[in-house]
Amino acid sequence: MKRRIILALSLLLAFKLFAQDETIYLWRNVRGMEKEPSVMFAHKPKIENNRAAVIVCPGGSYYHLDLYAEGHTTAKWFAEQGFTAFVLRYRTNQSFYTEPSMLQDIQRAIQLVRENAETYDIDPNKVGIIGYSAGGHLVAMAGEFFETHNELKKIGIETNVSLRPDYVMPIYPVVSMQDDIAHRWSRNSLLGRSKKYQTQERKDEFSLELHVPDNMPPTYIVVAEDDPIVIPENAKRLYAALEAKKIPNCRIAIYEWGKHGFGMKNNNFMKTFHWNESLKEWLIEIGVIEK
């Protein structure tokens, strides 16, 4: 009983610490989609508004979501830099969803943020996305597939705003579905576990190193060499593909150690490397925020 009380108090403290300013239901007014559980949790800027927005996609192997360690901690940091930050609770395989549900959710999130730019006092040309692990795959996929896989149009949603994010930040990302480096749990959750869903054609379709478009947004990748969960070659292949396409303003930050799941928590990795400060320098460099 005592342990349950401590756990309940810890969860309550976490909720208060990362309490969002608004909850946005992605599909509430879309016929046929009203019951979908996808939501965004909005965090308002904690300093002078720089009119930039970021959508945060936690990881969890496309099966569950680490909403606090990777979601709300990240949103809190961005809000402290003057961003309006949105934590996206996208659909996962834990509730039996596979693609294209996840891509539908992030494209819908981008649409809603841009369409409501005036309400949130943001610049619709400063809408970025950051994702961790499988969430890193999701944001990179959104950066690549905004023209070739318009999932909103397929379900009858027309919009005048672009679904292309202005900048993309995949952190220790899942990238490839190829057998040699794929994160199998993420692949199973995204594509479905049956062999009929994991044909080589489908593995190729969702291997993001194979599909970088000429108009890919600026991309900032972070990875640790000792990552035991997602093989670091995933991040390196994505960066090599960006380089091959000569996509401007792309970076990869490779750290000697850090493993997987460091997020923006106040851990030894953050205390040693302050990786978010290097990210901030890049955001200044590409003109998202001022010095």
N, C-alpha and C positions, 0 to 999 in steps of 0.2 A: 504493500500500500504506500509506504513512504517513497519508494522509487517512482511509483506512478505519479505521486504528487509533485516530486522534483521534476519529472519529465514534463508534466502539464505546465508547471511554472516556467520551465525553460522555453517551451513552445510559446507561451504567452509573452515572455520577454522578447523572444525573437520577432513575434508578430508586431509588438510595439516598436521595436527598434527599426524595423523595415516597413512600417505601415505605409501603404501607398496612399496617394492623394485621390485616386479615382480608379474604379474598375470599369473596363470597357469590354462589353460582350461583342465579339467579332461578328456573329451571324444572327443577331437578334432580329433584324428586320429583313432578312433574306428568305424568301419563300422556299420551303423545303430544307432549309439549313438551320432553322431556329433552335433545334435541340442540340446542336453541336456545342461542346463544352468549352471551346477555345475562348480565352480572355486575355486582355492586356491589363497590367497594373501600372498606372502612370505615376511617376515621381516628378514633381515640379523642381525647377532649379533652386538651389539653396544659396546661390550668390546671384549677382546680376545676370539676367538671361542673355546668353549669347545667341539665341534664336536657332540653335542647332538641336536636332533630335537624334536619339539612338534607340533602336529596338534591340533588346537583349534576349538571346536564345540560350537558355541553360542546356547543359548536356544531360546524358543519361541513356546512351546507347539506343536512342529512338524508342526506348521502352518506358522510361520514367523520366522525371525532370528534377534536377537539383536546384530548386527554385531559390533557396536562400543563399547557399554557398557560392553559386555562380550567377544567380539572377539578381536578387535584391542587393547583395553587396556591390555588384557591378553598377547597378542603377544608382545606388547611393553615391559612389565615386563620381560617376558622370554628372549627377545633380550638383555635386560640390564643385564641378568645373563649369557650371552654368548651363548644362544641357537639360532638356526635357527628356526623361528616360522612360521607356516602356518595357516592362518585363513581359515577354510573351509566353503564356502557358499554351503551347501548341499541343495538338493531339498526338498520342503515342500508342505504341503497340500494347502497352499494358491494358488499354481499353479496346484492343483488337483493331486499331487503325494501322494501315500501311499507306505507302504513297498512293495517290497524290495528296493525302490529307495534310501532311506537314507543310508542303509547298503552298497549298491553298491558304493555309493559316498565315504564313509569313507574307504572302502576296496581299492578302486581305489586310494585314496589319499595316503594310506600307501604304496601301490605298487609303485606309482610314486616317492615318497620320497626315498624309499629304492633303486629303480633302478637308481636313479640319485644322489646317495650318494656321489659319487666322484665329481660330478659337484658342489654340495652344500658344499663339504668338511665336511661331517658329517659321524659319525660312524653308519653303518646300524643296529648295535646292541644297539643303544641308541635312538630309535624312540618311543616317547610316545604320548599319546592323553589325552586331558583335555576337559571336556564338562560341560555345565551348564544346569540344569533343564532337558528338553527333550534332550538337547545335552549330559547331563550326562547319560541318558538312552542309547543314541547312542554309546558313548565311551565304556560303560560297555558291551553293546551288541557286539561291535567289539572285546572286550577282551574275550568274552565267545564263540562267534559263528564262529571264524575264521576257524574251521575245519568242524563243522556241517552245516554251512550255507555259503559255498563259492559261493557268488553271482557272482563273476567274471567268474568263470569256467562255470556257468550256461549260460552265454551269450557269451561263446566261447573265453574268454581271459585266456591264459595260462601264468603263470609267474613262474620264478625260485626263487623269493623272498618270504619270509614268510609274511602272512597277520596278524600274531600275533603281536600286539603292545608289546613293552618291559615294559611299565608301563602305568597305567590307573588312571585317576583322575576325578571321578564323583563328581561334586559340586552341592549341594542341588538337587540331581538327582530324576527324575522320575525313578522308578524301576519296580513296580508291575502293572499289568493290572487287578488284582483281584478287585472285586467290593468294598471290604471294604476300600481299601486305594488308589485305582487308581486315577490318575489325568485324569478326563474324557475327557477334551479337547485334551490332548496329545494322549489318547487312540483312540479317534475318528479320529484324524488326521493321526495317524500311521496305523490303521487297516481299516479305513473306517467307516462311520456313520451307515450304514445299519446293522440291526440285523444279517443278513446272514454272515457278516464279523466279528461279535463279538460273535462267539460261545465260549463256555467254552474252547474248544480245542485251539483256537487261543489266547484266553486270557492267557492260560497256556504257550503256546509257547513263548510269548513275556514278560512273567513275569520273570525277570532276577534272582530273588532269587531262582528260581527252576532249574537253568541250569549252575551253576558254575562248570567249568571243573576242573580236577585235575591239569592242567597246566595253570590255570588262571594267568595272569601277576600280579606282585605286584600292589596293589590298595590303593589309598589314597582318602578317602571320607570326605566331609565337609558338615555339616548341622547345621541349627539353630533350637533350640527347638520351637521357636515361628513362624516358617514358616507357613503362612496362606494359601499358594497356593498349595504346594506339601506336603502332610502329612509326617512329619519327619520319621514315621515308615518305609517309603520306604527305606531310607538310612540305617536304623537300621536292616532291614531284609536282605539287601544285605550284610552288614558286618557280620551278624550272619551266613549267608550261606558261606561266605569266611572262617570264623572261623571253621565252621563245616567241611570244606574240608581241614583245616589246610594249607591254602595258605600262604606261607611265606611273610614277609615284608608288611603286610596289616595294615592299620590304619584307624580309624575314629576319626575325630575332631568334637565334638559336642559342640556348643556354646549356651550359655543361651539365647541370643537374637541376632537378625540380620535379621529376616524375610526372604524374598525371593528376589533374584535379586541383591545382593550386588556386585557380580562380583569382579573385581579388581579396582573399582573406588575409588577415594579418598573421601570416605564417613565416617560417624561416626563409622560404624562397622570396617572398615579397620583401622582407627585411634586408635580404642580401642584394637583390637585383633591382628592386623598385621598377618592375617591368612596365607598370602603368605610366610612369614618368616618361619613359622612352616612347610609349604610345602617344602621350600628350604632345611630345615634340613633333611627332609625325602629323598629328592633327593640326598643329600650328603650321607645319610646312605645307600641307595641302589646302590651307585656307579655311578650315572648318571653324577654328577658334583663333583669336588674336593672342599675341604674346602677353 
